[in-house]
Amino acid sequence: MVGHGLVSKKRRADLVESELCFSKRLTKLPIDGPILPLVQLEDSDKRAPMSRVQINKPPLQPKKGSKPQKLEVNRAAKLQRLEGNKAAKLAATKNLDRGKSVAAAAAPNKSQPRLGKYGACLDIQIKRNMGSSNDSPIVQMNQDIFGDEYIEYLEKEHMYELLEHKELSVTVISLYIRFLYEKVVCTRKLSNKYSFLSPHKMSMWKLDPENVKNYIVDMFLGNKESDKLFLAPYNSGAHWVLFAINAVSEVIYYLDPVHGDYTNHPGIKTMLDTALKVYRAQRGAKVSKQKSNNITWISIKCPRQTNNIDCGYYILRFMKEIVEKNKTIIPETYFANSSPSYSEEDLMELKEEWCQYVLDMKII
């Protein structure tokens, strides 16, 4: 038994020495990952043999160049390229937009209306003398023009309606009528043939029909003995038309730049018919029973506008041509040699007249 114990100790010493040598050789081997320490030997039973040393190594990582790692690299590179392409497109878009903005600022605006000589002068006067001021020049409208004396306030927005070729307001229409009255009717001594009804009053008939009717009757009575035309621009809310009224003959000419029919305005038609009947009664005119209830309405085949904003300009042109031709009877096919539509030059002539008239008043 003693001999057995001595052998065992010696054997144990040999084993320990061999394990140490083995561990030294392991440290010299190329191993992927960290080298972990040897597991501590345990001798729970002196008679039991020593358990074999176990070395715990981490799982091997895929080597560089292996298929899984190559897929990951390719996927990462593809994502990087996509992100780069997105960034490049975004930068290109920004540069393009920036270039368009610069080009738009540098290049002339093709949609900007052309200004004539007096239009350009008026534009300069507005910017130089009015600036950011809210003060409005005052235009005195004499009683001879519309039957009532009043003040028209000419604001910047009114002037730029015409300069920028926008839809025209009542103020711009009224001021052109003042020009026609002074420069054509009075100069050519045509006041016995033409009068004007206020576009302000005409366009308010829905709000106060009785007052507007009385105004029209008073205008007719002020020219009781004259066989003349009363030119009455009317805005239905979004469109300008012209009524040319012969109160003595009881004829109303209807001029619509879009060739609509007067029956589209039943309310104002009834009001005008009533005004003529009241005028007939007050001047003591005698008419046949057949005529007593009928007012003659004639739709004129006048030049036709080609867009949605020129109606006001066409109404100004109609009034100008009627007065200049010195006619109180308007042919149903309008005047000879008239074009189907007005040209840009035809409308430019109106705008230049308006601008020159405002400049000559020296109110800006």
C-alpha positions in Angstrom: 0.0 0.0 0.0 2.9 2.3 0.8 4.5 1.6 -2.6 1.3 2.3 -4.4 1.1 5.8 -2.7 4.6 6.7 -3.8 4.0 5.7 -7.4 0.9 7.7 -7.5 2.6 10.9 -6.4 5.4 10.4 -8.9 2.9 9.8 -11.7 1.0 12.9 -10.6 4.2 15.0 -10.9 4.8 13.6 -14.4 1.4 14.5 -15.6 1.6 18.0 -14.3 4.9 18.5 -16.0 3.6 17.1 -19.3 0.5 19.4 -19.1 2.7 22.4 -18.6 4.8 21.6 -21.6 1.6 21.1 -23.6 0.4 24.6 -22.6 3.7 26.2 -23.6 3.4 24.6 -27.1 -0.2 25.9 -27.4 0.9 29.5 -26.9 3.1 29.2 -29.9 0.3 28.1 -32.2 -1.6 30.8 -34.3 -5.0 30.9 -32.8 -7.9 33.2 -34.0 -9.2 35.0 -31.0 -7.9 35.5 -27.5 -6.1 32.7 -25.6 -8.0 31.8 -22.5 -6.2 30.5 -19.4 -6.2 26.8 -18.7 -8.9 25.4 -16.6 -7.8 24.8 -13.0 -7.4 21.1 -12.3 -9.5 19.8 -9.6 -8.8 16.7 -7.6 -12.0 15.9 -5.8 -10.8 12.4 -5.2 -7.2 11.5 -4.7 -7.7 8.2 -6.2 -9.6 9.4 -9.2 -7.5 10.2 -12.3 -6.9 13.8 -13.2 -9.5 15.1 -15.7 -8.2 16.1 -19.1 -7.4 19.8 -19.5 -10.1 21.7 -21.6 -9.4 24.9 -23.5 -12.5 27.0 -24.1 -12.1 28.9 -27.4 -14.6 31.4 -28.8 -16.4 30.4 -32.0 -14.3 31.1 -35.0 -15.2 34.4 -36.9 -15.6 34.2 -40.7 -12.3 34.8 -42.3 -11.7 37.8 -44.5 -12.8 36.8 -48.0 -15.2 34.2 -46.9 -18.7 34.2 -48.6 -20.8 35.5 -45.7 -18.4 38.4 -45.0 -18.2 39.2 -48.7 -22.0 39.5 -48.8 -22.1 41.9 -45.9 -19.3 44.0 -47.5 -21.2 44.1 -50.8 -24.5 45.0 -49.0 -22.8 47.8 -47.1 -21.1 49.2 -50.2 -24.4 49.1 -52.1 -26.2 51.0 -49.4 -23.3 53.5 -49.3 -23.6 54.0 -53.1 -27.4 54.5 -52.8 -27.0 57.1 -50.1 -24.3 58.8 -52.2 -26.6 58.8 -55.2 -29.5 60.3 -53.2 -27.2 63.0 -51.8 -25.9 63.8 -55.3 -29.4 64.0 -56.7 -30.6 66.3 -53.9 -27.6 68.6 -54.4 -28.2 68.6 -58.1 -31.8 69.5 -57.6 -30.9 72.3 -55.2 -28.4 73.6 -57.7 -30.9 73.4 -60.5 -33.6 75.2 -58.5 -31.0 77.8 -57.5 -30.0 78.2 -61.1 -33.6 78.6 -62.2 -34.2 81.2 -59.6 -31.2 83.2 -60.7 -32.1 82.8 -64.3 -35.7 83.9 -63.6 -34.4 86.9 -61.7 -32.0 87.8 -64.5 -34.3 87.1 -67.5 -37.2 89.3 -68.4 -40.6 88.0 -67.4 -42.4 87.1 -70.6 -45.8 87.4 -68.9 -45.1 90.9 -67.8 -47.4 93.3 -69.9 -45.7 95.6 -72.2 -45.8 99.3 -71.2 -46.2 102.1 -73.6 -44.5 105.4 -73.4 -47.0 107.0 -71.0 -47.5 103.8 -69.1 -43.8 103.7 -68.3 -43.8 107.4 -67.3 -46.7 106.8 -65.0 -45.0 103.8 -63.4 -41.9 105.9 -62.7 -44.1 108.7 -61.2 -45.9 106.3 -58.9 -42.7 104.7 -57.6 -41.0 108.1 -57.2 -43.8 110.2 -55.6 -46.1 107.7 -53.9 -43.7 105.0 -52.7 -45.2 103.2 -49.7 -47.6 106.1 -49.0 -51.2 105.2 -48.6 -52.4 108.7 -49.7 -54.7 108.6 -52.7 -54.7 111.3 -55.4 -58.1 113.0 -55.6 -60.0 113.4 -58.9 -62.9 115.8 -59.0 -65.8 114.4 -61.1 -68.0 117.3 -62.2 -71.8 117.1 -62.4 -71.8 117.4 -66.2 -70.2 114.0 -66.5 -72.6 111.7 -64.5 -75.2 114.1 -63.2 -73.7 114.1 -59.7 -70.6 115.8 -58.5 -68.3 113.7 -56.4 -64.7 112.8 -55.7 -62.9 109.8 -57.1 -60.0 108.5 -55.1 -57.3 107.1 -57.4 -55.3 104.6 -55.5 -52.1 102.8 -56.6 -53.9 99.5 -57.1 -56.3 101.2 -59.5 -53.4 102.4 -61.7 -51.6 99.1 -61.6 -54.8 97.4 -62.7 -54.3 99.1 -66.0 -50.4 99.0 -66.1 -50.3 95.3 -65.4 -53.3 94.6 -67.6 -55.6 93.2 -64.9 -59.4 93.3 -64.6 -60.6 96.9 -64.4 -62.4 98.4 -61.5 -65.2 101.0 -61.5 -62.7 103.7 -60.7 -60.6 103.1 -63.8 -63.7 102.9 -66.0 -65.1 106.1 -64.6 -61.8 108.0 -65.1 -61.7 107.0 -68.8 -65.3 108.2 -69.2 -64.1 111.6 -67.8 -61.4 111.5 -70.5 -63.9 110.8 -73.2 -66.2 113.5 -72.0 -63.6 116.2 -71.9 -61.4 115.3 -74.8 -64.0 114.0 -77.3 -67.6 114.9 -76.4 -66.9 118.5 -75.2 -64.1 119.2 -77.7 -66.2 118.1 -80.7 -69.4 119.6 -79.2 -71.2 116.3 -79.0 -72.9 116.8 -75.7 -76.3 116.9 -77.4 -75.7 113.3 -78.7 -73.9 111.5 -75.9 -74.2 111.3 -72.1 -72.8 108.8 -69.6 -74.5 107.0 -66.7 -72.3 106.4 -63.7 -70.8 102.9 -63.5 -70.8 103.3 -59.7 -74.6 103.8 -59.7 -75.3 101.2 -62.4 -73.3 98.5 -60.6 -75.2 99.2 -57.3 -78.7 98.6 -58.7 -79.0 95.3 -56.8 -78.3 97.0 -53.5 -80.7 100.0 -54.1 -82.8 99.4 -57.2 -85.3 102.2 -56.5 -82.6 104.8 -56.0 -80.7 103.7 -59.2 -84.0 103.8 -61.2 -84.7 107.3 -60.0 -81.2 108.4 -60.9 -81.6 107.1 -64.4 -85.0 108.8 -64.9 -83.5 112.1 -63.7 -80.6 111.7 -66.2 -83.2 111.1 -69.0 -85.3 114.1 -67.9 -82.3 116.3 -67.9 -82.1 115.7 -71.7 -85.8 115.7 -72.4 -85.6 117.2 -75.8 -82.5 115.5 -77.0 -82.5 112.3 -79.1 -79.2 111.0 -77.7 -77.4 107.9 -76.5 -76.7 107.3 -72.8 -73.7 105.0 -72.5 -74.0 102.9 -69.3 -71.2 100.5 -68.4 -72.4 97.8 -66.0 -70.6 95.2 -64.0 -72.6 92.1 -63.0 -70.1 91.2 -60.4 -67.5 89.5 -62.6 -68.1 90.8 -66.1 -68.4 94.2 -67.8 -71.1 94.9 -70.4 -72.4 98.1 -72.0 -75.9 99.4 -72.4 -76.4 102.2 -75.0 -79.8 103.6 -74.3 -81.8 105.9 -76.6 -84.4 107.2 -74.1 -86.6 109.0 -76.7 -86.7 106.1 -79.2 -86.9 103.6 -76.3 -84.2 101.4 -77.8 -81.5 99.7 -75.7 -78.4 98.4 -77.5 -76.7 95.6 -75.6 -72.9 95.1 -76.2 -71.3 92.1 -74.5 -67.6 91.2 -75.1 -68.4 87.5 -74.7 -71.6 87.7 -76.9 -73.9 86.8 -74.1 -77.6 87.7 -74.3 -79.3 90.5 -72.4 -81.8 88.0 -71.1 -78.9 86.8 -68.9 -79.6 90.0 -66.8 -83.3 89.9 -66.2 -83.2 92.1 -63.1 -81.4 95.1 -64.6 -83.4 94.6 -67.8 -86.7 95.0 -65.9 -85.2 98.1 -64.0 -84.2 99.8 -67.3 -87.6 99.0 -68.9 -89.3 100.6 -65.9 -87.1 103.7 -66.0 -88.0 104.2 -69.6 -91.7 103.9 -69.0 -91.5 106.4 -66.1 -89.5 108.8 -68.3 -92.2 108.3 -71.1 -94.9 109.2 -68.6 -93.2 112.2 -67.1 -92.4 113.8 -70.5 -95.9 113.2 -71.7 -95.0 111.1 -74.7 -97.7 109.4 -76.6 -97.1 105.9 -77.9 -99.3 103.2 -79.4 -100.8 100.6 -77.2 -98.8 98.0 -79.0 -95.6 99.8 -78.1 -96.5 100.8 -74.6 -95.4 97.6 -72.9 -92.5 96.8 -75.3 -89.0 98.3 -75.1 -86.7 97.4 -78.0 -83.6 95.5 -77.1 -80.9 94.8 -79.7 -77.9 92.5 -79.1 -74.9 93.8 -81.1 -72.4 91.5 -82.6 -69.5 93.5 -81.4 -65.8 92.4 -81.2 -65.3 89.5 -78.9 -62.7 89.2 -76.2 -60.3 86.2 -76.3 -59.5 85.8 -72.6 -61.1 86.2 -69.1 -59.9 89.7 -68.2 -60.4 92.0 -71.2 -64.1 92.8 -70.8 -63.4 96.2 -69.1 -61.0 97.2 -71.9 -63.5 96.2 -74.6 -66.2 98.3 -72.9 -63.8 101.3 -73.0 -63.2 100.6 -76.7 -66.9 100.3 -77.5 -67.6 103.7 -75.9 -64.6 105.3 -77.6 -65.7 104.1 -81.1 -69.4 104.9 -80.6 -68.5 108.5 -79.7 -65.8 109.0 -82.3 -68.0 107.7 -85.1 -70.6 110.2 -84.0 -73.5 107.7 -84.5 -76.6 107.4 -82.3 -77.8 104.3 -84.1 -75.5 101.2 -83.6 -75.7 98.6 -86.5 -76.6 95.1 -85.3 -73.4 93.9 -86.9 -71.5 96.8 -85.2 -69.6 99.2 -87.3 -68.1 98.5 -90.7 -64.5 97.4 -90.9 -64.4 96.2 -87.3 -62.3 93.2 -86.4 -63.7 90.0 -84.7 -61.5 90.8 -81.7 -59.4 93.8 -80.7 -55.6 93.6 -81.1 -53.0 94.3 -78.5 -52.4 97.6 -80.1 -56.1 98.5 -80.0 -56.1 98.0 -76.2 -52.7 99.6 -75.8 -54.1 102.8 -77.4 -56.7 102.9 -74.6 -54.2 102.4 -71.9 -51.9 105.1 -73.3 -54.7 107.6 -73.4 -55.6 106.8 -69.8 -52.0 107.1 -68.5 -51.4 110.4 -70.4 -54.6 111.8 -69.0 -53.6 111.0 -65.4 -50.1 112.4 -66.0 -51.5 115.6 -67.5 -53.7 116.1 -64.4 -50.5 116.3 -62.3 -52.1 114.6 -59.3 -49.3 112.1 -58.6 
